[in-house]
Amino acid sequence: MPRDVQVPEPIREQLRLALIRLDDFRPAVEGAELSSVSKPPGCFHTRIQLAVPRPLDPEVAEMRELDVYLRPVDDGYEVFSIRGLNLEELGED
């Protein structure tokens, strides 16, 4: 079921560093099935796959699987954590 997903600026920056476009990320999360997680209470998880350009060869994309964690806010959800961005491979700590 589609939902409104907010992506705060620190998460947007992580996506930018990982070469993931917000225009690709947000619809994938908005349409994904959520499952509840025990920690933190009341939050949710989803797993999405996106085609992401390779850093040194942007004309070639690779599939990347991301674990996205969300918390309910207002009339939707806010992304608070993403696993699988592999920022360390791009030189980010």
Disulfide bonds with the S-S distance in Angstrom:
none
